[in-house]
Amino acid sequence: MAKKIGVTMEVGNDGVAVITISNPPVNSLASQIISGLKEKFQEANQRSDVKAIVLTGNGGRFSGGFDINVFQQVHKTGDISLMPEVSVDLVCNLMEDSRKPLVAAVEGLALGGGLELAMACHARVAAPKAQLGLPELTLGIIPGFGGTQRLPRLVGLEKGANMILLSKSISSEEGYKLGLIDALEAESFKQLVLSDTAKALVHVFFAQRATSKVPKVTDVGLKPRPMKKVAVIGGGLMGSGIATALLLSNIRVLLKEINSEYLLKGIKSVEANLKGLVSRGKLTQDKAGKAFSLLKGVLDYTEFKDVDMVIEAVIENIQLKQKIFKEIEEVCPPHCILASNTSTIDLNVIGEKTNSKDRIVGAHFFSPAHLMTLLEIVRTENTSAQVILDLMALGKAIKKVPVVVGNCIGFAVNRTFFPYSQAAHMLVNLGVDLFRVDSVITSFGLPLGPFQLGDLAGHGIGIAVKDIYAKAYGDRMFSSPLTELLLKSGRNGKINGRGYYIYEKGSKPKPDSSVLSVVEESRKLTNIMPGGKPISVTDKEIVEMILFPVVNEACRVLDEGVVIRASDLDVASVLGMSFPSYRGGLLFWADTVGPKYIYERLKRLSETYGGFFKPSRYLEERATKGMLLVKSLNFSFQFVMWQENTVFNHVYRQIY
């Protein structure tokens, strides 16, 4: 009887798709298996009735890895085209980037490409005594499906390197201890599903989907207009990133600059962005070439006569932006959307000299714009529903998550997080070590501490917008001379290789101890250390003194109706500021801490350190009434229970 080779998918009434690899005896990843996996994952991702996916192997084995017979054929014929392309299309795009929960149910063995497939899943559940490893070096090759990157991230660099270099396999029990396996046996998976982390992730999952519902925009029968040609004004870091994001979705782009030198630099930045995606296996060379061919650099407005949208991405200068918007209103067609990428300035001020205020909207991307997922869509009281809908559709087309917010200084994300760096500056001026502050915040779960984040953004930007924020929110700002002193000493951050850290090509940022003399100068000028001595704080107190003021400002954002729903701010904090998704976003995390505790803590801090920590009226009201900050998304709890009763059962059946 012939072996049954292929990939099957069964979708139950509960919405769980079970994708099964069948290629006895070890379910090796032959070309037809990889093609079958691509086909099934594409189908599962597109089907509306599929809510979650389980990947498993037939016959008590997950997968023994890539089919070495293919290597023999390549060696025999010299035809390298026989090698299937898997890293980008399958492992990255269809599996890792899937927006549906994807769980690997591992039994028997997951070796080589088999383990790499499992690592591309969002979670891994294994039966006892399953064998896990990357033995490719025994064949004289390296793991080719992303294992060299994903394994060290999961188990640590030293253990990951040993497993790869020594071709050493481990048991599922050891994998569980190391973090490679998320749950052993079904009961552990049940506990995983009902854990606080799972509840937080489920909240983010549904909160992200709720952002697509905008009252009086998405529910009034309007249809988005196509955006075939978009102009980007300014080829700097943001402009080139925005242009790259558009090109990757096959949208023609005009990139305008003020002179040939800047234009060439902008075009080269776009090219470098595309090459970076290729080198990281996120994009094929052919697709990069096609995307780049859609870009045209210009020095005037001649070709703006048929653009569907203009995105202004120049420096934060009010007069310059006003001049540009007056000019583009005159040269662009009457349907053209006039968008600004400003991160701070009031859109009414930017467009005050135009007559087309219904077409003016904020399209605030986050840096680097071609990689960061959030698109903050800022509407004024005059922005038409059609324009908002069009920009939402464009955002989704370029693989962003659009969040519609109101118009104010800093909008939703930057306004909410402006106390973040200020609180850090206050701590340092109170005598706390700045590198300790960064370390505590990264341990909490943010990828960068406030000082390294400042280095990355460039300290000149902070100075440029300081007066704008001070004018709007000066009554609750902490004024620190540290940034000015830093720039005065020739430190602008990563952009010139020195800030609080030293940046050298090919090396990780290193704390620069020589910056402490600048810090000491700042401490002398602020003179806020009690009795001239550094304060003593725990790591927990550092987290509270930095993040509780951020929660406090988020409460003001909610009170003023800047966001449609509190969960929108959770999504924005995760996607825009990399707040840890496993904490559910800023406000979901605040609810787990407790609004009453945050209010009382801020009240005590304000009594000691002043108005910067003064609790907002909204927070006080919620705390005293025992109310949460985030209104429960009705489907969150039901989804957790659905996961327990469906995904759990499917995984159990696959393993046992």
Secondary structure, 3 states (H helix, E strand, C coil): CCCCCEEEEEECCCCEEEEEEECCCCCCECHHHHHHHHHHHHHHHHCCCCCEEEEEEHHHCCECCECCHHHHHHHHHCCHHHCCCCHHHHHHHHHHCCCCCEEEEECCEEECHHHHHHHHCCEEEECCCCEEECCHHHHCCCCCCCHHHHHHHHHCHHHHHHHHHCCCCEEHHHHHHHCCCCEEHHHHHHHHHCCHHHHHHHHHHHHHHHCCCCCCCCCCCCCCCCCCEEEEECCCHHHHHHHHHHHCCCCEEEEECCCHHHHHHHHHHHHHHHHHHHHCCCCCHHHHHHHHHCEEEECCCHHHHHCCEEEECCCCCHHHHHHHHHHHHHHCCCCCEEEECCCCCCHHHHCCCCCCHHHEEEEEECCCCCCCCEEEEEECCCCCHHHHHHHHHHHHHCCCEEEEEECCCCCCHHHHHHHHHHHHHHHHHCCCCHHHHHHHHHHHCCCCCHHHHHHHHCHHHHHHHHHHHHHHHHHHCCCCCHHHHHHHCCCCEHHHCECCEECCCCCCCEECHHHHHHHHHHHHHHCCCHHHCCCCCCHHHHHHHHHHHHHHHHHHHHHCCCECCHHHHHHHHHHHHCCCHHHCCHHHHHHHHCHHHHHHHHHHHHHHHCHHHCCCHHHHHHHHHCCCCCCCCCHHHHHHHHHHHCHHHHHHHHHC
